[in-house]
Amino acid sequence: MVHTKNKHLASDVDIKEMASRTALFSGAQLESMVNEAAIRAIREGKKEISMAHLETAFYAQIAGDERKKTGAEKEKKMIAVHE
């Protein structure tokens, strides 16, 4: 994946596996996923992106991040009350 070129990846990262999982992703989705994995690694105080970070970011990309869902629920409620 070209989007991992300037990222520090842990030795457990399997680029071929991630490439096969993300075959239908757009370039923007891939970039977003890798950036999300990097943010997760930094939050944990890690210097490298692990396979676990990429997997978590992958599932957040396809299913939506939990944090974003809770915000969306609050927004839905606010709109419903308003209307």
Beta strands, then each sheet from edge to edge (+ up, - down):
end
